[in-house]
Amino acid sequence: MLLSQQIESVHEAEHNFYKNQKLEFRASEDASTIIPLQFDKSAQTGTTIFGYLPYWEYSAATWVLRYDILTHLAAFSWDADSLGNLSSPGGWPWTNIINNCHNYGVKVILTVVNFNSSHITGFLTDSTKKQRLFNNILSQLNTYQLDGVNIDFENLNTADRGTRINNFMAELTAFIKAGRPSSEVSFAAPAVNWAGWNFAGLANSCDYLFIMGYDFYGSWSTNTGPNAPFSGGFYNILNTVNSQYSAVVNSAPEKLILGVPYFGAEWIANTQNEGSTISSFVKYPRFKETAVEINNHTRLWSTNYSVPWYRYPSNDKWRQIWYDDSESLALKFNLAKSKNFKGIGMWALNYDGTRTELWQTIEDIFINPSSIHGEKSELNSFILSSVFPNPFNPITKLRVETKHHSDIVINLYNSGGMLVKQVFSGSLSPGVVDFEIEGSNLSSGVYFAVIRAVSISGSYFKTLKLTLIK
């Protein structure tokens, strides 16, 4: 578990790694052919799906991004030096991606980064450096017809949190909107207030906050665990939402985006047990890696943290890999939705590669939510007929139809994302099975049935909303 904010976040770690790699990109494209945003999809849908696209994923991501689902693409990153000058990301300008985004109503956001405490103090306290940075940001927005700026300043000195950073963001917001009124201004905010932050004031100083809902465990940890625990321990996503950001959640939830990880954490552990002491940190594996590798291992589910993980022996020790998948991310997505957040986001785009299940989870929850009664959806060899009756009291039935022998797990969660009961875990022969969900011992409210199934034809995942009325 992270013990202070002074750690190297995944943003910083990967930024530094690729900066040292000195990647080569093809010649920059012609910025003169960039088209403006054709329409504002987020305004039409009322939901924000915000993804960071790091420059090291730019070339590979061009043809796999779901522009029909995204509403915001944050190009990562423009490095701010100590004087407030900006250097653009590799391969810039990304004319093809910008135009694809703008045709689909997706806003392209300029991400400005700095991870040096003294540099950030200079931006916040030196009017010359601050104004130079403001001018350079506005110039980039105008030159490339971008739609906003996201500030990713990390490792702030305690004195710079609270009033200083809030005033800085308020001044930046006023300056940018005066020069480019349609632009959005946002801040990448930590999941935990270690000291000095005023998240309510920070939210008021700009258009919205992207909560970096990860980095709870990482390269600095002494024990294994998830980089984004939904529950368990003291610090977790539920704590972030219900405690750390409670003032904003209660007054202006529409100013919050819950960020989730498309990466995990891998260690060489001293034992096979959850929470084992660590021999060494290995890497932050991306979802496109863990989604393939899990097929060679047993997927474990931490009931404490509400995230998956797997393990295997490595010489005289154990490899432990903790990650997020459709089931654990759905809990976080549904939490953000239940709190009326502006939306959700991810670090980082293309970390799922050509896989489709995470896009499908977003689509199921935010774009095409289940109508429940009478719904029938099909994917691979699974056909799921929704629960009936719904609302219910005290019993309802959930029907699953399979075409092949399948391993299935059905879990029931409450609206806060806590596991209430396991409805079923086992194997099914081809055919139709009705599962009874009994609610006499449950309180009235909203619940989510999460179904995961695997067969020779592939995997299936679905979240269904149930309402118990007594």
C-alpha positions as CSV (number, residue, x, y, z in Angstrom):
1,M,0.0,0.0,0.0
2,L,1.2,3.5,-0.7
3,L,2.4,5.3,2.4
4,S,2.7,8.8,1.2
5,Q,2.1,10.8,-1.9
6,Q,5.8,11.1,-2.6
7,I,6.0,8.0,-4.8
8,E,6.8,7.6,-8.4
9,S,3.3,7.2,-10.0
10,V,2.8,5.1,-13.0
11,H,2.4,8.3,-15.0
12,E,5.8,9.4,-13.9
13,A,7.5,6.0,-14.1
14,E,6.4,5.4,-17.7
15,H,7.0,8.9,-18.7
16,N,10.6,8.7,-17.5
17,F,11.2,5.3,-19.0
18,Y,10.1,6.2,-22.5
19,K,11.8,9.6,-22.3
20,N,15.1,7.7,-21.8
21,Q,14.3,5.3,-24.6
22,K,14.5,8.2,-27.1
23,L,11.9,6.7,-29.4
24,E,11.9,7.6,-33.1
25,F,8.7,8.6,-34.9
26,R,8.0,9.3,-38.5
27,A,8.0,12.8,-39.8
28,S,5.3,15.0,-38.3
29,E,2.1,15.4,-40.1
30,D,0.7,18.6,-41.6
31,A,-1.1,20.6,-38.8
32,S,-2.8,22.8,-41.5
33,T,-5.2,19.9,-42.3
34,I,-6.5,19.6,-38.7
35,I,-10.2,20.1,-38.6
36,P,-12.1,21.6,-35.6
37,L,-14.5,19.6,-33.3
38,Q,-17.5,18.8,-35.4
39,F,-19.9,18.4,-32.5
40,D,-19.7,17.8,-28.7
41,K,-20.5,14.2,-28.1
42,S,-20.2,14.4,-24.3
43,A,-22.8,17.2,-24.2
44,Q,-25.2,15.0,-26.2
45,T,-24.7,11.9,-24.1
46,G,-24.2,13.5,-20.7
47,T,-21.4,11.1,-20.0
48,T,-17.6,11.5,-20.3
49,I,-15.3,8.7,-21.3
50,F,-11.8,10.1,-20.9
51,G,-8.7,8.3,-21.9
52,Y,-5.0,9.3,-21.8
53,L,-3.1,8.3,-24.9
54,P,0.7,8.3,-24.2
55,Y,2.9,9.2,-27.2
56,W,4.5,5.8,-27.0
57,E,1.2,4.3,-27.9
58,Y,0.4,6.8,-30.6
59,S,1.3,4.7,-33.7
60,A,-0.2,1.5,-32.5
61,A,-3.4,3.1,-31.2
62,T,-4.4,4.8,-34.5
63,W,-6.6,1.9,-35.7
64,V,-7.9,0.4,-32.5
65,L,-9.4,3.3,-30.7
66,R,-13.2,3.2,-30.2
67,Y,-14.0,6.8,-31.3
68,D,-17.7,5.9,-31.1
69,I,-17.3,5.3,-27.3
70,L,-14.7,7.9,-26.3
71,T,-15.7,11.5,-25.6
72,H,-12.2,12.8,-24.6
73,L,-8.7,11.8,-25.7
74,A,-5.9,13.3,-23.6
75,A,-2.7,13.4,-25.6
76,F,0.2,12.7,-23.2
77,S,2.3,14.7,-22.9
78,W,3.7,18.2,-23.2
79,D,6.6,18.5,-20.8
80,A,6.8,21.9,-19.0
81,D,10.4,22.9,-18.2
82,S,11.3,25.0,-15.1
83,L,10.7,28.2,-17.1
84,G,7.3,27.3,-18.4
85,N,8.3,26.3,-21.9
86,L,6.6,23.3,-23.5
87,S,7.9,20.4,-25.5
88,S,5.4,18.4,-27.5
89,P,4.9,14.6,-27.4
90,G,6.6,12.3,-29.9
91,G,5.1,12.2,-33.4
92,W,3.2,15.4,-32.9
93,P,1.0,16.6,-34.4
94,W,-1.2,13.6,-34.5
95,T,-3.3,14.9,-37.3
96,N,-4.9,11.6,-38.2
97,I,-6.1,10.9,-34.6
98,I,-7.2,14.5,-34.0
99,N,-9.3,14.5,-37.1
100,N,-10.8,11.1,-36.3
101,C,-11.7,12.3,-32.9
102,H,-13.2,15.6,-34.1
103,N,-15.3,13.8,-36.7
104,Y,-16.7,11.6,-33.9
105,G,-17.3,14.5,-31.5
106,V,-14.4,13.4,-29.3
107,K,-12.5,16.3,-27.7
108,V,-8.7,16.2,-27.8
109,I,-7.1,17.4,-24.6
110,L,-3.5,18.7,-24.2
111,T,-1.8,17.1,-21.2
112,V,0.9,19.2,-19.5
113,V,3.1,17.4,-17.1
114,N,5.8,18.2,-14.5
115,F,6.9,15.9,-11.7
116,N,9.5,18.1,-10.1
117,S,8.5,19.8,-6.9
118,S,10.7,22.9,-7.2
119,H,9.6,23.5,-10.8
120,I,6.0,23.3,-9.7
121,T,6.6,25.8,-6.9
122,G,8.1,28.1,-9.5
123,F,4.9,27.9,-11.7
124,L,2.8,28.7,-8.6
125,T,4.8,31.5,-7.2
126,D,6.7,33.2,-10.0
127,S,4.4,35.3,-12.1
128,T,6.8,35.4,-15.1
129,K,7.0,31.6,-15.3
130,K,3.3,31.2,-14.7
131,Q,2.4,33.6,-17.5
132,R,4.9,32.0,-19.9
133,L,3.3,28.6,-19.2
134,F,-0.2,30.0,-19.7
135,N,0.7,31.7,-23.0
136,N,2.4,28.5,-24.3
137,I,-0.6,26.4,-23.4
138,L,-3.0,28.7,-25.2
139,S,-0.7,28.9,-28.2
140,Q,-0.8,25.1,-28.5
141,L,-4.6,25.0,-28.2
142,N,-5.0,27.5,-30.9
143,T,-2.4,26.1,-33.3
144,Y,-3.7,22.6,-33.2
145,Q,-7.4,23.3,-32.6
146,L,-7.4,21.4,-29.4
147,D,-10.3,21.3,-27.0
148,G,-8.8,21.8,-23.6
149,V,-5.9,21.2,-21.2
150,N,-5.3,18.7,-18.4
151,I,-2.6,19.6,-15.9
152,D,-0.7,16.6,-14.5
153,F,1.5,18.1,-11.8
154,E,2.7,15.5,-9.2
155,N,5.0,15.4,-6.2
156,L,3.8,18.9,-5.0
157,N,5.4,20.2,-1.9
158,T,2.8,20.4,1.0
159,A,2.9,24.2,0.9
160,D,1.9,24.1,-2.8
161,R,-1.2,22.0,-2.2
162,G,-4.4,23.7,-1.2
163,T,-4.5,27.5,-1.8
164,R,-1.5,27.7,-4.2
165,I,-2.5,25.1,-6.7
166,N,-6.2,26.0,-6.5
167,N,-5.4,29.7,-7.3
168,F,-3.1,28.6,-10.1
169,M,-5.8,26.5,-11.6
170,A,-8.4,29.2,-11.2
171,E,-6.1,31.7,-13.0
172,L,-5.3,29.2,-15.7
173,T,-9.0,28.5,-16.3
174,A,-9.9,32.2,-16.5
175,F,-7.0,32.9,-18.9
176,I,-7.7,29.9,-21.2
177,K,-11.4,30.6,-21.4
178,A,-10.8,34.3,-22.2
179,G,-8.6,33.3,-25.1
180,R,-10.5,30.2,-26.2
181,P,-13.9,30.1,-24.6
182,S,-14.9,26.5,-25.6
183,S,-11.8,25.0,-24.0
184,E,-12.0,22.7,-20.9
185,V,-9.5,23.0,-18.1
186,S,-8.9,20.0,-15.8
187,F,-6.5,18.6,-13.2
188,A,-5.1,15.1,-12.6
189,A,-5.7,14.7,-8.9
190,P,-4.4,12.1,-6.4
191,A,-6.7,9.4,-5.0
192,V,-5.7,10.2,-1.4
193,N,-5.3,13.5,0.4
194,W,-2.1,12.9,2.3
195,A,-1.8,16.5,3.5
196,G,-2.8,20.0,2.4
197,W,-5.1,19.3,-0.5
198,N,-8.5,21.1,-0.7
199,F,-10.2,18.9,-3.3
200,A,-13.5,20.9,-3.1
201,G,-11.6,24.1,-3.8
202,L,-9.6,22.4,-6.6
203,A,-12.8,21.2,-8.2
204,N,-14.2,24.8,-8.1
205,S,-11.1,26.2,-9.7
206,C,-11.5,24.4,-13.0
207,D,-14.0,22.4,-15.0
208,Y,-13.3,19.0,-13.6
209,L,-10.9,16.7,-11.8
210,F,-9.5,13.4,-13.2
211,I,-9.1,11.2,-10.1
212,M,-6.0,9.0,-10.6
213,G,-7.7,5.9,-9.0
214,Y,-4.6,3.8,-9.0
215,D,-1.0,3.6,-7.6
216,F,-2.2,2.1,-4.3
217,Y,0.4,-0.6,-4.7
218,G,3.4,-0.5,-7.0
219,S,7.2,-0.6,-7.3
220,W,7.7,0.9,-3.8
221,S,5.4,-1.7,-2.0
222,T,6.6,-4.2,0.6
223,N,3.7,-6.5,0.2
224,T,1.7,-7.7,-2.9
225,G,-1.7,-6.1,-3.6
226,P,-3.8,-4.4,-6.2
227,N,-2.9,-1.0,-7.7
228,A,-6.6,-0.1,-7.6
229,P,-8.3,-2.0,-4.7
230,F,-12.1,-1.4,-4.8
231,S,-12.4,-2.3,-1.1
232,G,-10.2,-3.7,1.7
233,G,-7.5,-2.2,3.8
234,F,-7.9,1.4,4.7
235,Y,-7.2,3.2,1.4
236,N,-9.2,2.0,-1.6
237,I,-11.5,3.3,-4.3
238,L,-14.6,3.3,-2.0
239,N,-12.6,5.4,0.5
240,T,-11.4,7.7,-2.3
241,V,-15.0,8.3,-3.4
242,N,-16.8,8.3,-0.1
243,S,-14.2,9.9,2.2
244,Q,-11.3,11.6,0.3
245,Y,-13.6,13.4,-2.2
246,S,-16.8,13.4,-0.1
247,A,-17.1,17.2,-0.2
248,V,-17.0,17.2,-4.0
249,V,-19.2,14.1,-4.3
250,N,-21.8,15.8,-2.1
251,S,-21.8,19.2,-3.7
252,A,-20.6,18.8,-7.3
253,P,-20.2,15.2,-8.5
254,E,-20.4,16.3,-12.1
255,K,-16.9,17.7,-11.7
256,L,-15.3,14.3,-11.1
257,I,-14.0,11.6,-13.4
258,L,-13.0,8.3,-11.8
259,G,-9.8,7.1,-13.5
260,V,-9.1,3.4,-13.6
261,P,-6.0,1.4,-14.5
262,Y,-5.6,-0.7,-17.7
263,F,-2.4,-2.1,-16.2
264,G,-1.5,-4.3,-13.2
265,A,1.4,-4.9,-10.9
266,E,3.8,-7.9,-10.9
267,W,6.2,-8.9,-8.2
268,I,8.4,-11.8,-7.2
269,A,6.9,-12.7,-3.9
270,N,8.3,-14.7,-1.0
271,T,5.1,-16.8,-0.7
272,Q,2.0,-17.7,-2.7
273,N,-0.3,-15.9,-0.3
274,E,-2.2,-12.7,-0.9
275,G,-0.3,-9.9,0.7
276,S,3.0,-11.7,0.7
277,T,6.2,-9.9,1.4
278,I,8.0,-8.9,-1.8
279,S,11.4,-10.1,-3.1
280,S,11.4,-7.7,-6.0
281,F,9.2,-5.6,-8.3
282,V,9.0,-6.8,-11.9
283,K,6.8,-4.4,-13.9
284,Y,3.4,-2.9,-14.6
285,P,1.9,-5.4,-17.0
286,R,-0.8,-4.1,-19.4
287,F,-4.2,-5.6,-19.8
288,K,-3.4,-6.9,-23.2
289,E,-0.7,-9.0,-21.5
290,T,-2.6,-10.2,-18.5
291,A,-5.7,-11.0,-20.5
292,V,-3.6,-13.5,-22.5
293,E,-1.4,-14.9,-19.7
294,I,-4.4,-15.6,-17.4
295,N,-5.4,-18.4,-19.8
296,N,-2.3,-20.3,-18.6
297,H,-3.1,-19.8,-14.9
298,T,-5.9,-19.9,-12.4
299,R,-7.7,-16.7,-12.0
300,L,-8.1,-15.8,-8.4
301,W,-10.5,-13.3,-6.9
302,S,-9.7,-11.3,-3.8
303,T,-12.9,-11.0,-1.8
304,N,-11.0,-8.5,0.4
305,Y,-10.0,-6.1,-2.5
306,S,-12.6,-7.1,-5.1
307,V,-10.0,-7.5,-7.8
308,P,-8.5,-10.5,-9.7
309,W,-5.0,-11.8,-9.5
310,Y,-3.0,-14.9,-10.3
311,R,0.2,-16.6,-9.3
312,Y,2.7,-19.2,-10.3
313,P,5.9,-20.6,-8.8
314,S,9.2,-19.0,-9.9
315,N,12.3,-20.9,-8.8
316,D,12.0,-20.9,-5.0
317,K,9.6,-18.0,-4.9
318,W,6.3,-17.0,-6.5
319,R,5.2,-14.6,-9.2
320,Q,2.1,-12.6,-8.2
321,I,0.3,-10.5,-10.8
322,W,-2.6,-8.3,-9.7
323,Y,-4.7,-6.6,-12.3
324,D,-8.1,-5.2,-13.3
325,D,-10.5,-6.9,-15.7
326,S,-14.1,-6.4,-16.8
327,E,-15.5,-7.6,-13.5
328,S,-13.4,-5.4,-11.2
329,L,-13.7,-2.4,-13.6
330,A,-17.4,-2.7,-13.7
331,L,-17.6,-2.3,-10.0
332,K,-15.7,1.0,-10.3
333,F,-17.7,2.2,-13.3
334,N,-21.0,1.4,-11.6
335,L,-19.8,3.3,-8.5
336,A,-19.0,6.4,-10.5
337,K,-22.3,6.1,-12.3
338,S,-24.3,5.7,-9.0
339,K,-22.6,8.8,-7.6
340,N,-23.5,10.8,-10.7
341,F,-19.9,11.5,-11.7
342,K,-19.1,13.3,-14.9
343,G,-17.7,10.0,-16.1
344,I,-14.8,7.6,-16.1
345,G,-11.4,7.5,-17.6
346,M,-8.4,5.2,-18.1
347,W,-4.7,5.1,-18.0
348,A,-4.0,4.3,-20.7
349,L,-5.5,4.0,-24.1
350,N,-4.2,1.0,-26.1
351,Y,-3.0,-0.8,-23.0
352,D,-5.8,-3.2,-24.0
353,G,-4.5,-3.5,-27.6
354,T,-6.9,-5.1,-29.9
355,R,-9.0,-6.7,-27.2
356,T,-12.6,-5.6,-27.0
357,E,-13.9,-6.7,-23.6
358,L,-13.1,-3.4,-21.7
359,W,-14.7,-1.3,-24.4
360,Q,-17.7,-3.6,-24.2
361,T,-18.0,-3.1,-20.5
362,I,-18.0,0.6,-20.9
363,E,-20.6,0.4,-23.7
364,D,-22.8,-1.9,-21.6
365,I,-22.8,0.4,-18.5
366,F,-22.7,3.9,-20.0
367,I,-23.7,3.7,-23.7
368,N,-26.3,0.9,-23.9
369,P,-27.3,0.1,-20.3
370,S,-29.5,-3.0,-19.9
371,S,-33.2,-2.5,-20.2
372,I,-33.5,-5.5,-17.9
373,H,-37.0,-6.8,-18.5
374,G,-37.2,-8.8,-21.8
375,E,-33.6,-8.0,-22.7
376,K,-31.7,-10.7,-24.6
377,S,-28.1,-10.3,-25.6
378,E,-25.7,-12.7,-27.3
379,L,-21.9,-12.9,-27.4
380,N,-19.9,-15.9,-28.6
381,S,-21.9,-18.9,-27.4
382,F,-23.8,-17.4,-24.4
383,I,-27.3,-16.1,-24.5
384,L,-28.5,-14.3,-21.3
385,S,-32.1,-13.6,-20.7
386,S,-32.4,-11.0,-17.9
387,V,-33.9,-11.3,-14.5
388,F,-37.6,-11.5,-14.0
389,P,-39.5,-10.2,-12.2
390,N,-37.6,-6.9,-11.7
391,P,-38.2,-5.0,-9.4
392,F,-38.7,-8.1,-7.2
393,N,-39.6,-9.1,-3.6
394,P,-38.2,-11.3,-2.3
395,I,-37.3,-13.7,-5.1
396,T,-36.3,-13.3,-8.8
397,K,-34.8,-15.6,-11.3
398,L,-31.9,-15.1,-13.7
399,R,-31.8,-17.2,-16.8
400,V,-28.6,-18.3,-18.6
401,E,-28.5,-20.2,-21.8
402,T,-25.3,-21.8,-23.1
403,K,-24.4,-23.6,-26.3
404,H,-21.2,-25.2,-25.0
405,H,-20.0,-26.6,-21.7
406,S,-19.1,-23.5,-19.7
407,D,-17.5,-22.4,-16.4
408,I,-19.7,-19.7,-14.9
409,V,-19.5,-17.4,-11.9
410,I,-22.5,-15.2,-10.9
411,N,-21.9,-12.7,-8.1
412,L,-24.4,-10.2,-6.6
413,Y,-23.1,-6.8,-5.5
414,N,-24.8,-3.9,-3.7
415,S,-24.9,-0.4,-5.1
416,G,-21.7,0.4,-3.2
417,G,-19.9,-2.3,-5.1
418,M,-19.6,-4.7,-2.1
419,L,-20.1,-8.4,-2.7
420,V,-23.4,-9.5,-1.2
421,K,-23.4,-13.2,-2.2
422,Q,-22.2,-15.6,-4.7
423,V,-25.2,-16.9,-6.6
424,F,-23.4,-19.6,-8.5
425,S,-19.9,-20.9,-9.2
426,G,-19.4,-24.0,-11.3
427,S,-19.8,-25.7,-14.7
428,L,-22.9,-25.8,-16.8
429,S,-23.7,-28.2,-19.6
430,P,-25.3,-26.8,-22.8
431,G,-28.9,-25.7,-22.2
432,V,-31.0,-23.3,-20.1
433,V,-30.6,-22.8,-16.4
434,D,-32.6,-20.5,-14.1
435,F,-30.8,-19.2,-11.0
436,E,-32.9,-18.0,-8.1
437,I,-31.8,-14.8,-6.3
438,E,-33.4,-14.6,-2.9
439,G,-33.5,-11.2,-1.2
440,S,-35.4,-11.8,2.1
441,N,-32.2,-11.0,4.0
442,L,-31.3,-8.0,1.9
443,S,-32.2,-4.4,2.3
444,S,-34.3,-2.6,-0.3
445,G,-32.2,-1.0,-3.0
446,V,-30.3,-1.5,-6.2
447,Y,-28.1,-4.5,-6.8
448,F,-25.9,-5.7,-9.7
449,A,-25.6,-9.3,-10.9
450,V,-22.3,-9.8,-12.5
451,I,-22.0,-12.9,-14.8
452,R,-18.7,-14.2,-16.0
453,A,-18.6,-17.3,-18.3
454,V,-15.8,-19.1,-20.2
455,S,-16.1,-21.9,-22.8
456,I,-14.2,-23.2,-25.8
457,S,-15.7,-20.3,-27.9
458,G,-14.4,-17.5,-25.6
459,S,-15.4,-15.5,-22.6
460,Y,-18.6,-13.6,-21.7
461,F,-19.2,-10.9,-19.2
462,K,-22.4,-9.0,-18.3
463,T,-23.6,-6.7,-15.6
464,L,-27.4,-6.6,-14.9
465,K,-29.1,-4.1,-12.6
466,L,-31.7,-5.4,-10.1
467,T,-34.1,-3.5,-7.8
468,L,-35.3,-5.0,-4.5
469,I,-38.4,-3.3,-3.2
470,K,-39.9,-4.3,0.2
